[in-house]
C-alpha cells in the first residue's frame, strides 16, 4: 500500500500542537480518547465522519464484549450510556459439523455471572458518542482525512485534509486507529502480512421460536462458522460463513432461503428461525502489521491487527491495545511519544497479541479444513477442552479477555 496522497492546497503554517493525535473515530479510537481524557492530556481526534453521524463500523453487527472489556468500558462510563440492554453470555457451546465432540462452558463454573456481554454496534457507537461529547480536553477534527506525516525532532507533523484544504497539526504522539486499510500504517512504511480465508461472513438479526437464554453458540463448517449470539432485544445475532465464491449469490437470497441455510448449518438449538433483518457481508482477510510502533507513532486495533472474528477476539484485543497505551501514558507523562514508552508498549502487548492472533488464526484454519484425517484430531481436541478442567479454564480465561499483561481497567469489577 502506498502512503496517502492529496490534491488539496497545502498550508505552510503549522497548526496547534497536541500531546496525542488519534487518527480514526471507530471503536478503538473513540475508546482510547475517552481513556486519555482521565489523564488531563491535550488529545485530538481526526475523524472521517461529520458531526451528527457515526462511522460505518457502527452498524447492526453484534459485538461480543469479553468480561475484561465490560469491566473497562464500565469504568470509562460507556456501558452506562447504552440505550439497549446488553445480553449476558452465560454459556458457550462450540461444535463442528461432521465431527464428534463439543465444548460446553458455563460462566458459573468460574464464579462469574457471564463470560461477557453482546452489544449491538450501532448502540455502542451512540454510547461512545455520548461520552465523547462529555469530554473537556479533546479537539475533534471532523470531517477530516489523514494525508501523511513526518517526524521533526520530538514532534510528528500530521497532515490532514479538511474543508477543502490541507492543514498540519503537530503531535508528540501519533496513534493510528484507522482500521485494517490503515493510512497511518502505510505512511509510516510499516508492512503488513495478509491472509485471505476465502470466506465471507453474512451478519443479520434473526428471530427464532425460542428466546435467547444466555447461550452463545458457534458451529463450524468447511465454509466458515455459524455463530448465534443472544441479544438484549430478544433476537439473535447471527454470523453465517459462506465460501467467497458464493457470497454474491448469498446476499441475493430471499429471507426464506437465507433462514433455510442457517437452519441447515446450525441446527435446531434455538428452535426454528422465523425472520431476519437486513444482511451485511464482510470478506474475511487477516491483516497483521509487522510492527506496531515507529518514531513518535503507534498502531492500535485493526490498524495493528485485524483477524478472523472466530472466537470474537478482535475488538477486545484492540481495546486492550488502547488501554495499555493509556496506562503507559499515565505512568510516563513527560514525553508521550518517547522511544522508551513505545518500546514498553510493544513489549507489554506482545504476549496478548501473539497468543490471540495464533488462537484466532489456528481455530479458523483448522475448523475450516475438511481433510478426513483432521476430523478425529479435532474431536479429540474438543473432548480435551470439554473434559480437562485446567485446559478449559485456560480457554475460558482467554474468552473473558484475561491473557498476557491485562490493563488495570480490565481487571476492575464494575460498580
Secondary structure in CASP SS format (residue, H / E / C, confidence):
PFRMAT SS
TARGET T0000
AUTHOR 0000-0000-0000
METHOD secondary structure of the structure
MODEL  1
X C 1.00
X C 1.00
X C 1.00
X C 1.00
X C 1.00
X C 1.00
X C 1.00
X C 1.00
X E 1.00
X E 1.00
X E 1.00
X E 1.00
X E 1.00
X E 1.00
X E 1.00
X E 1.00
X E 1.00
X E 1.00
X E 1.00
X E 1.00
X E 1.00
X E 1.00
X E 1.00
X C 1.00
X C 1.00
X C 1.00
X H 1.00
X H 1.00
X H 1.00
X H 1.00
X H 1.00
X H 1.00
X H 1.00
X H 1.00
X H 1.00
X H 1.00
X H 1.00
X C 1.00
X C 1.00
X C 1.00
X C 1.00
X C 1.00
X E 1.00
X E 1.00
X E 1.00
X E 1.00
X E 1.00
X C 1.00
X C 1.00
X C 1.00
X C 1.00
X C 1.00
X C 1.00
X C 1.00
X C 1.00
X C 1.00
X C 1.00
X C 1.00
X C 1.00
X C 1.00
X C 1.00
X E 1.00
X E 1.00
X E 1.00
X E 1.00
X E 1.00
X H 1.00
X H 1.00
X H 1.00
X H 1.00
X H 1.00
X H 1.00
X H 1.00
X H 1.00
X H 1.00
X C 1.00
X C 1.00
X C 1.00
X H 1.00
X H 1.00
X H 1.00
X C 1.00
X C 1.00
X C 1.00
X C 1.00
X C 1.00
X E 1.00
X E 1.00
X E 1.00
X C 1.00
X E 1.00
X E 1.00
X E 1.00
X E 1.00
X E 1.00
X E 1.00
X C 1.00
X C 1.00
X C 1.00
X C 1.00
X C 1.00
X E 1.00
X E 1.00
X E 1.00
X E 1.00
X E 1.00
X H 1.00
X H 1.00
X H 1.00
X H 1.00
X C 1.00
X C 1.00
X C 1.00
X C 1.00
X C 1.00
X E 1.00
X E 1.00
X E 1.00
X E 1.00
X E 1.00
X H 1.00
X H 1.00
X H 1.00
X H 1.00
X H 1.00
X H 1.00
X H 1.00
X H 1.00
X H 1.00
X H 1.00
X H 1.00
X H 1.00
X H 1.00
X H 1.00
X C 1.00
X C 1.00
X C 1.00
X E 1.00
X E 1.00
X E 1.00
X E 1.00
X E 1.00
X C 1.00
X C 1.00
X E 1.00
X E 1.00
X E 1.00
X E 1.00
X E 1.00
X E 1.00
X E 1.00
X E 1.00
X C 1.00
X C 1.00
X E 1.00
X E 1.00
X E 1.00
X E 1.00
X E 1.00
X E 1.00
X E 1.00
X E 1.00
X C 1.00
X C 1.00
X E 1.00
X E 1.00
X E 1.00
X E 1.00
X E 1.00
X E 1.00
X E 1.00
X E 1.00
X E 1.00
X E 1.00
X E 1.00
X E 1.00
X C 1.00
X C 1.00
X C 1.00
X C 1.00
X C 1.00
X C 1.00
X H 1.00
X H 1.00
X H 1.00
X H 1.00
X H 1.00
X C 1.00
X C 1.00
X C 1.00
X C 1.00
X E 1.00
X E 1.00
X E 1.00
X E 1.00
X E 1.00
X E 1.00
X E 1.00
X E 1.00
X E 1.00
X E 1.00
X E 1.00
X E 1.00
X E 1.00
X E 1.00
X E 1.00
X E 1.00
X E 1.00
X C 1.00
X C 1.00
X C 1.00
X C 1.00
X C 1.00
X C 1.00
X E 1.00
X E 1.00
X E 1.00
X E 1.00
X E 1.00
X E 1.00
X E 1.00
X C 1.00
X C 1.00
X E 1.00
X E 1.00
X E 1.00
X E 1.00
X E 1.00
X E 1.00
X E 1.00
X C 1.00
X C 1.00
X C 1.00
X C 1.00
X C 1.00
X E 1.00
X E 1.00
X E 1.00
X E 1.00
X E 1.00
X E 1.00
X E 1.00
X E 1.00
X H 1.00
X H 1.00
X H 1.00
X H 1.00
X H 1.00
X H 1.00
X H 1.00
X H 1.00
X C 1.00
X C 1.00
X C 1.00
X H 1.00
X H 1.00
X H 1.00
X H 1.00
X H 1.00
X H 1.00
X H 1.00
X H 1.00
X H 1.00
X H 1.00
X H 1.00
X H 1.00
X C 1.00
X C 1.00
X C 1.00
X C 1.00
X C 1.00
X C 1.00
X E 1.00
X E 1.00
X E 1.00
X E 1.00
X C 1.00
X C 1.00
X C 1.00
X E 1.00
X E 1.00
X E 1.00
X E 1.00
X E 1.00
X E 1.00
X E 1.00
X E 1.00
X E 1.00
X E 1.00
X C 1.00
X C 1.00
X C 1.00
X E 1.00
X E 1.00
X C 1.00
X C 1.00
X E 1.00
X E 1.00
X E 1.00
X C 1.00
X H 1.00
X H 1.00
X H 1.00
X C 1.00
X E 1.00
X E 1.00
X C 1.00
X C 1.00
X C 1.00
X C 1.00
X C 1.00
X C 1.00
X C 1.00
X H 1.00
X H 1.00
X H 1.00
X H 1.00
X H 1.00
X H 1.00
X H 1.00
X H 1.00
X H 1.00
X H 1.00
X H 1.00
X H 1.00
X H 1.00
X H 1.00
X H 1.00
X H 1.00
X H 1.00
X H 1.00
X C 1.00
X C 1.00
X C 1.00
X C 1.00
X C 1.00
X C 1.00
X C 1.00
X H 1.00
X H 1.00
X H 1.00
X H 1.00
X H 1.00
X H 1.00
X H 1.00
X H 1.00
X H 1.00
X H 1.00
X H 1.00
X H 1.00
X H 1.00
X H 1.00
X H 1.00
X H 1.00
X H 1.00
X H 1.00
X H 1.00
X H 1.00
X H 1.00
X H 1.00
X H 1.00
X H 1.00
X H 1.00
X H 1.00
X H 1.00
X H 1.00
X H 1.00
X H 1.00
X C 1.00
X C 1.00
X C 1.00
X H 1.00
X H 1.00
X H 1.00
X H 1.00
X H 1.00
X H 1.00
X H 1.00
X H 1.00
X H 1.00
X H 1.00
X H 1.00
X H 1.00
X H 1.00
X H 1.00
X H 1.00
X H 1.00
X C 1.00
X H 1.00
X H 1.00
X H 1.00
X H 1.00
X H 1.00
X H 1.00
X H 1.00
X H 1.00
X H 1.00
X H 1.00
X H 1.00
X C 1.00
X C 1.00
X C 1.00
X C 1.00
X C 1.00
X C 1.00
X C 1.00
X C 1.00
X H 1.00
X H 1.00
X H 1.00
X H 1.00
X C 1.00
X C 1.00
X C 1.00
X C 1.00
END
